[in-house]
Amino acid sequence: MPISPSSAAQAARNGVAQRLRELRAEAGLTGTELAARCGWTHPKTSRIENARTPPSPDDIRRWCQVCGADDQAADIIAQSHNAESMYVEWRRQLRSGLKQLQNSYVPLFQATSIFRVYSATLVPGLLQTEGYATGLMTLIAGFREIPNDVAEAVAARLERSRVVHEQGRRFVLVVEESALHHQVADADSMAAQLGYLLTAGALPAVSLGVIPKATPSRTIWPMETFHAYDDTLVSVELMSARVTVTQPSDIALYLGAFEQLRGMAVYGADARALIVKAIDALG
């Protein structure tokens, strides 16, 4: 059974509480002793350790200092922040339509120098054509039963995607070969989309890799679509939510996975051959 956003967030809070509890135990302190050294009451320590009260960044810094673990404070603060805000439900974001969702990414795009994208199922949004994006968003709007502002949303996505032509940025995109074959738009739109990939992959700032379905010995399994923005944030797309990852250790995990996925991909002429194969399959 898929985990719900609320229970996942609670599990993340429990993870923060456990780390703090382990630090106290390793320091040989009782809850009462830690509370006294931090300058608060024992019940507060208990509430934090049992994930009933989320600790503030200052609480975490004091806790780590008292336990002789100052070097862990930044990571736990990020983990705690992630636990409180990691799940942004799609339905809540989409209440005002798909256009708003597209525009919500603009500040992040403008602040990013290196974009890393992995997709097992779809052509990445940064490289989507008008017809492909229209087909995809029409499916999303119908499934979600939300206001149909597909035309406006597509225009916003295309405008946002112009970032690939701006100087000073790099785009490293990796897709599974299967993503080239999922027909989310009509045949003409799919052909146009795949044709655009043949030229987009040659853009100076774009590295487009395709992982062949017949890769003989994978080093990592196909996984959920994710976007890494520099080395400061990873956005993971699930059915019910978008997970925002900001904890440094988790970001490092995704970047490590991305490097393995990138290493299995083919590029240049070999990638183009797989794209042409997908075009031919359209009939």
C-alpha positions in Angstrom: 0.0 0.0 0.0 1.5 3.4 -1.0 2.5 5.5 2.0 0.4 8.7 2.5 2.0 12.1 2.5 0.9 12.7 6.1 2.3 9.3 7.4 5.5 9.8 5.4 6.0 13.3 7.0 5.4 11.7 10.4 8.0 9.0 9.7 10.4 11.8 8.8 9.7 13.6 12.1 10.3 10.3 13.9 13.7 10.0 12.1 14.8 13.4 13.5 13.6 12.5 17.0 15.6 9.2 16.8 18.8 10.9 15.8 18.5 13.4 18.7 17.7 10.6 21.1 20.7 8.6 19.9 23.0 11.6 20.3 21.9 12.1 23.9 22.4 8.4 24.7 25.9 8.4 23.1 26.8 11.4 25.3 25.7 9.5 28.4 23.1 12.0 29.4 19.7 11.5 30.8 16.8 13.5 29.5 16.8 15.6 32.7 20.5 16.3 32.4 20.2 17.3 28.8 17.3 19.6 29.5 19.2 21.4 32.3 22.3 22.0 30.1 20.1 23.2 27.2 18.2 25.6 29.6 14.7 24.1 29.2 12.4 21.7 31.0 12.5 17.9 30.9 9.0 17.7 29.4 10.3 19.6 26.3 13.1 17.1 25.9 10.5 14.3 26.1 8.2 15.9 23.5 11.1 16.4 21.1 12.4 12.8 21.5 8.9 11.4 21.0 8.3 13.5 17.9 5.4 15.3 19.5 7.0 18.7 19.2 9.3 19.6 16.2 12.6 21.1 17.4 13.6 24.6 16.2 17.0 25.1 14.6 18.2 26.7 17.8 16.9 23.7 19.8 18.9 21.3 17.5 22.1 23.5 17.7 21.9 23.5 21.6 21.2 19.7 21.7 24.2 18.9 19.4 26.5 21.3 21.3 25.6 19.7 24.7 26.1 16.2 23.2 29.5 17.2 21.7 28.2 16.8 18.2 28.2 20.3 16.7 29.3 18.9 13.3 25.9 17.1 13.0 23.7 20.2 13.7 23.5 21.4 10.1 22.4 18.1 8.7 19.8 17.5 11.4 18.4 21.0 11.0 18.0 20.3 7.3 16.4 16.9 8.1 14.0 18.5 10.5 13.1 21.2 8.0 12.6 18.6 5.3 10.3 16.6 7.7 8.0 19.6 8.2 7.8 20.7 4.6 8.9 17.7 2.4 5.4 16.9 1.2 3.7 19.4 -1.0 0.5 17.8 -2.1 -0.2 18.1 -5.8 -3.9 18.5 -5.3 -3.4 21.6 -3.1 -1.0 23.1 -5.6 -3.3 22.3 -8.6 -6.4 23.9 -7.1 -5.6 27.1 -9.0 -4.7 25.2 -12.2 -1.7 23.8 -14.0 -0.4 27.2 -15.0 0.3 28.2 -11.4 2.3 25.0 -10.9 4.5 25.8 -13.9 5.1 29.4 -12.7 6.0 28.2 -9.2 9.2 26.8 -10.5 10.5 29.9 -12.2 12.4 31.4 -9.2 14.1 28.0 -8.6 15.0 27.7 -12.3 16.5 31.2 -12.3 18.6 30.4 -9.3 20.1 27.2 -10.7 23.3 26.8 -12.6 23.4 23.0 -13.1 20.1 21.0 -13.7 20.2 17.3 -13.4 17.1 15.4 -14.5 16.3 11.7 -14.5 13.1 10.3 -16.0 12.0 6.8 -16.5 8.6 7.5 -18.0 8.4 10.9 -19.8 10.4 13.3 -21.8 11.7 15.9 -19.3 9.7 19.1 -19.1 12.7 21.2 -20.1 12.7 19.5 -23.5 9.0 19.1 -24.1 7.4 20.5 -27.3 4.0 22.2 -27.4 2.1 19.2 -28.7 3.7 16.7 -26.3 3.1 19.0 -23.3 -0.5 19.6 -24.4 -1.2 15.9 -24.5 0.5 15.2 -21.2 -1.2 18.1 -19.3 -4.6 17.2 -20.8 -4.2 13.7 -19.3 -3.2 15.3 -15.9 -6.1 17.7 -15.9 -8.5 14.9 -16.7 -7.1 12.5 -14.1 -6.9 15.2 -11.4 -10.3 16.7 -12.2 -8.9 20.2 -11.9 -9.5 23.4 -13.9 -8.6 22.9 -17.5 -6.1 25.7 -18.2 -3.9 23.4 -20.3 -3.2 26.0 -23.0 -2.0 28.6 -20.5 0.0 26.0 -18.6 1.7 24.8 -21.8 2.6 28.4 -22.7 4.0 28.8 -19.2 6.1 25.6 -19.4 7.5 26.6 -22.8 8.4 30.0 -21.5 10.0 28.5 -18.5 12.0 26.1 -20.6 13.7 28.9 -22.5 16.2 28.7 -19.7 18.0 26.0 -21.7 19.2 28.7 -24.1 20.5 31.0 -21.4 24.3 31.3 -21.0 26.0 30.1 -17.8 23.8 27.1 -17.2 24.2 23.3 -17.8 21.6 20.7 -18.3 22.4 17.0 -17.8 19.3 14.9 -18.6 19.0 11.1 -18.5 16.0 9.2 -19.6 15.2 5.5 -19.8 14.6 4.3 -23.4 11.0 3.4 -22.4 10.3 7.1 -21.9 10.7 7.6 -25.6 7.9 5.2 -26.4 5.1 6.2 -23.9 2.5 7.9 -26.2 1.0 10.6 -24.1 0.1 12.6 -27.2 -1.0 11.8 -30.8 1.4 10.3 -33.3 2.2 13.6 -35.0 3.0 15.3 -31.7 5.1 12.3 -30.6 7.0 12.4 -33.8 7.6 16.2 -33.4 8.7 15.7 -29.8 11.2 12.9 -30.7 12.4 14.9 -33.6 13.1 17.8 -31.3 15.1 15.6 -29.0 17.5 14.9 -31.9 18.3 18.6 -32.1 18.0 19.5 -28.4 20.6 16.9 -27.5 23.1 18.8 -29.7 22.6 22.1 -27.8 25.9 23.3 -26.3 24.6 23.4 -22.7 22.6 20.1 -22.9 23.8 16.6 -22.3 21.1 14.1 -23.2 21.6 10.5 -22.3 19.4 7.5 -23.0 19.6 4.3 -21.0 18.9 1.4 -23.4 16.2 -1.1 -22.4 18.7 -3.8 -23.3 21.4 -2.6 -20.9 23.0 -6.0 -19.9 24.0 -5.3 -16.3 22.5 -2.3 -14.6 24.3 -0.8 -11.7 21.1 0.7 -10.3 17.4 0.1 -10.9 14.9 2.4 -12.7 13.5 4.8 -10.2 11.1 7.7 -9.7 11.6 10.8 -11.7 13.7 13.4 -9.9 15.3 16.8 -10.6 18.4 18.0 -8.8 19.0 21.8 -8.7 22.7 22.4 -8.2 23.6 20.5 -5.1 21.1 22.3 -2.8 17.7 20.7 -3.6 16.2 17.6 -5.1 12.6 17.4 -6.2 11.0 13.9 -6.5 7.7 13.4 -8.3 5.3 10.9 -6.8 1.6 10.2 -7.6 0.3 12.0 -4.6 3.0 14.6 -3.9 6.2 16.3 -4.8 8.9 15.5 -2.3 11.4 18.3 -1.7 14.7 17.0 -0.4 17.0 19.5 1.3 19.0 17.3 3.7 22.6 17.2 2.6 23.1 13.5 3.1 19.9 12.7 1.1 20.9 15.1 -1.7 24.2 13.3 -1.9 22.4 10.0 -2.1 20.4 11.2 -5.1 23.4 12.8 -6.8 25.3 9.5 -6.4 22.3 7.6 -7.9 22.3 10.1 -10.8 25.9 9.5 -11.6 25.3 5.8 -11.8 22.3 6.3 -14.0 24.3 8.7 -16.2 27.1 6.2 -16.5 24.7 3.6 -18.0 23.3 6.0 -20.6 24.5 6.3 -24.2 25.1 9.6 -25.9 25.6 11.2 -29.3 25.0 8.9 -32.3 24.0 6.0 -30.0 21.4 8.0 -28.3 20.1 9.4 -31.6 19.8 5.9 -32.9 17.4 5.0 -30.0 15.4 8.1 -30.6 15.1 7.3 -34.4 14.0 3.8 -33.4 11.2 5.3 -31.3 10.1 7.5 -34.2 10.1 4.5 -36.5 7.9 2.6 -34.0 5.2 5.2 -34.4 4.4 3.7 -37.8 
